[in-house]
Amino acid sequence: MGGAARRGAAAPAVLPYVTVVLPSVVAPPARPARLRAIASTWGPEARAVFVGHGHLPKEWPTFEAWTCDGYPKNLLVPATITDAMGTARLEWVLRKVSAAGVDFAFMANDHTAILAPNLACFLKRLDPAAALYAGHALAQRNGKQPPEVFNSGASGYVLTRATLDLLEAAWAAEDPTCSAAAASNRGVTPVDTRVAGRHVFHAFGPVRTSTGGVDDWYRRMHEMLEFSDPPAHPLPSGAACCDGHTVSFHYVEAAEQVALHAALREDFRDASNGDRDKWLRQHWPSGTRNLGGYEHAIPENDPPKRADFRDLVTATLALATPASCPAEPLVLT
């Protein structure tokens, strides 16, 4: 049962959830800067819990139980679980989060940019008492037919209270198929979270998502999906890239994290082209301001391309920031 149902009350206006921020495998030395960028942007609103080994910045309190505020918080992994033990770490973290009594856990990493109002909107439309594993579905063969479907950890995925309860029951029963050594999804398979073909969770940043400039492996993993009929899963770009309730982007380094958050919060989209150009030159990361390997700098020396870049960022932000949250429940299949 979900937290609200356990309390015997109507669903609260703000659902009890946390965003679990696991360590990214990309550029680990940049992690402290990424965590501080998250703390200064979406972290407090999306209730970020920073998972780490050894040392985490001490300015944030320790995560012990679900609360409405005081985020971000730290969750230090025991020394017996090393950096290389990713599945064992995930099991330990899920046990901790489940024991905290949340209705939803949104699992992401420190390279993920989250639009906190859209995440809250997505969760408010779900039933925590229904088992759910929802994110950006991909598929891989691994010698299997049909291909195995899973959610991108990069773009983040939602686990409900019911899903956490299933895991707890399997761990209590010492089910060998639900251990770090033999990971299993317990029959809770990924669902199609697209809206009219547009993704809500994105495994690349806003620029590469909009331009379709993604890696080949990512395209292949979409082509193997069988959600659509015929079983091809095209990856849209341009104006069709993002649903209006987009929750996340990935491969977002610290400087772009701050710039993206500021652009979403300021009157960037309503400004004139000249003012938007000026804003981007002042705020968007460049080669000298922590530009990550998956990010794009402003084409400063090419005015037509610079205008295209400006229009692209403007359009992406417009697509990713809806005017309101729908009231009807969200039914995912």
ChimeraX attribute file (.defattr): number of C-alpha atoms within 10 A of each C-alpha:
attribute: neighborCount
match mode: 1-to-1
recipient: residues
	/A:1	17
	/A:2	22
	/A:3	21
	/A:4	18
	/A:5	13
	/A:6	10
	/A:7	10
	/A:8	8
	/A:9	9
	/A:10	8
	/A:11	16
	/A:12	10
	/A:13	8
	/A:14	11
	/A:15	19
	/A:16	23
	/A:17	27
	/A:18	26
	/A:19	27
	/A:20	26
	/A:21	26
	/A:22	23
	/A:23	19
	/A:24	18
	/A:25	11
	/A:26	13
	/A:27	11
	/A:28	11
	/A:29	8
	/A:30	16
	/A:31	21
	/A:32	14
	/A:33	15
	/A:34	24
	/A:35	24
	/A:36	16
	/A:37	22
	/A:38	27
	/A:39	19
	/A:40	14
	/A:41	21
	/A:42	20
	/A:43	25
	/A:44	19
	/A:45	21
	/A:46	24
	/A:47	25
	/A:48	27
	/A:49	25
	/A:50	27
	/A:51	22
	/A:52	19
	/A:53	15
	/A:54	10
	/A:55	10
	/A:56	18
	/A:57	13
	/A:58	9
	/A:59	9
	/A:60	16
	/A:61	14
	/A:62	17
	/A:63	21
	/A:64	13
	/A:65	12
	/A:66	17
	/A:67	15
	/A:68	13
	/A:69	11
	/A:70	14
	/A:71	21
	/A:72	28
	/A:73	26
	/A:74	23
	/A:75	22
	/A:76	17
	/A:77	18
	/A:78	12
	/A:79	9
	/A:80	9
	/A:81	14
	/A:82	13
	/A:83	15
	/A:84	8
	/A:85	11
	/A:86	14
	/A:87	15
	/A:88	18
	/A:89	22
	/A:90	16
	/A:91	17
	/A:92	16
	/A:93	18
	/A:94	19
	/A:95	16
	/A:96	15
	/A:97	26
	/A:98	23
	/A:99	15
	/A:100	16
	/A:101	18
	/A:102	22
	/A:103	27
	/A:104	28
	/A:105	22
	/A:106	23
	/A:107	23
	/A:108	25
	/A:109	25
	/A:110	31
	/A:111	30
	/A:112	29
	/A:113	33
	/A:114	28
	/A:115	23
	/A:116	20
	/A:117	18
	/A:118	22
	/A:119	21
	/A:120	19
	/A:121	19
	/A:122	19
	/A:123	22
	/A:124	22
	/A:125	15
	/A:126	18
	/A:127	21
	/A:128	26
	/A:129	19
	/A:130	14
	/A:131	19
	/A:132	24
	/A:133	20
	/A:134	24
	/A:135	30
	/A:136	25
	/A:137	25
	/A:138	23
	/A:139	20
	/A:140	19
	/A:141	12
	/A:142	9
	/A:143	8
	/A:144	8
	/A:145	8
	/A:146	13
	/A:147	16
	/A:148	15
	/A:149	19
	/A:150	20
	/A:151	21
	/A:152	20
	/A:153	18
	/A:154	25
	/A:155	27
	/A:156	27
	/A:157	22
	/A:158	22
	/A:159	22
	/A:160	26
	/A:161	26
	/A:162	21
	/A:163	27
	/A:164	25
	/A:165	18
	/A:166	17
	/A:167	22
	/A:168	17
	/A:169	13
	/A:170	16
	/A:171	16
	/A:172	9
	/A:173	10
	/A:174	11
	/A:175	12
	/A:176	13
	/A:177	14
	/A:178	20
	/A:179	16
	/A:180	16
	/A:181	10
	/A:182	10
	/A:183	13
	/A:184	13
	/A:185	14
	/A:186	12
	/A:187	9
	/A:188	14
	/A:189	16
	/A:190	22
	/A:191	18
	/A:192	19
	/A:193	19
	/A:194	17
	/A:195	14
	/A:196	8
	/A:197	17
	/A:198	19
	/A:199	25
	/A:200	24
	/A:201	28
	/A:202	24
	/A:203	24
	/A:204	26
	/A:205	25
	/A:206	27
	/A:207	20
	/A:208	19
	/A:209	21
	/A:210	21
	/A:211	15
	/A:212	16
	/A:213	13
	/A:214	18
	/A:215	10
	/A:216	8
	/A:217	10
	/A:218	15
	/A:219	15
	/A:220	16
	/A:221	18
	/A:222	21
	/A:223	17
	/A:224	20
	/A:225	22
	/A:226	17
	/A:227	14
	/A:228	11
	/A:229	7
	/A:230	7
	/A:231	12
	/A:232	13
	/A:233	19
	/A:234	14
	/A:235	18
	/A:236	16
	/A:237	16
	/A:238	15
	/A:239	15
	/A:240	15
	/A:241	23
	/A:242	28
	/A:243	21
	/A:244	20
	/A:245	25
	/A:246	28
	/A:247	26
	/A:248	28
	/A:249	25
	/A:250	25
	/A:251	26
	/A:252	25
	/A:253	28
	/A:254	27
	/A:255	19
	/A:256	27
	/A:257	26
	/A:258	22
	/A:259	19
	/A:260	22
	/A:261	18
	/A:262	15
	/A:263	19
	/A:264	16
	/A:265	10
	/A:266	10
	/A:267	10
	/A:268	20
	/A:269	18
	/A:270	11
	/A:271	13
	/A:272	10
	/A:273	15
	/A:274	10
	/A:275	13
	/A:276	21
	/A:277	18
	/A:278	11
	/A:279	16
	/A:280	19
	/A:281	15
	/A:282	11
	/A:283	16
	/A:284	20
	/A:285	24
	/A:286	19
	/A:287	11
	/A:288	7
	/A:289	13
	/A:290	15
	/A:291	18
	/A:292	20
	/A:293	11
	/A:294	15
	/A:295	20
	/A:296	18
	/A:297	19
	/A:298	21
	/A:299	16
	/A:300	12
	/A:301	8
	/A:302	10
	/A:303	11
	/A:304	11
	/A:305	13
	/A:306	17
	/A:307	17
	/A:308	14
	/A:309	20
	/A:310	19
	/A:311	16
	/A:312	18
	/A:313	20
	/A:314	19
	/A:315	16
	/A:316	23
	/A:317	20
	/A:318	18
	/A:319	17
	/A:320	21
	/A:321	18
	/A:322	15
	/A:323	9
	/A:324	11
	/A:325	14
	/A:326	13
	/A:327	9
	/A:328	9
	/A:329	12
	/A:330	15
	/A:331	9
	/A:332	13
	/A:333	11
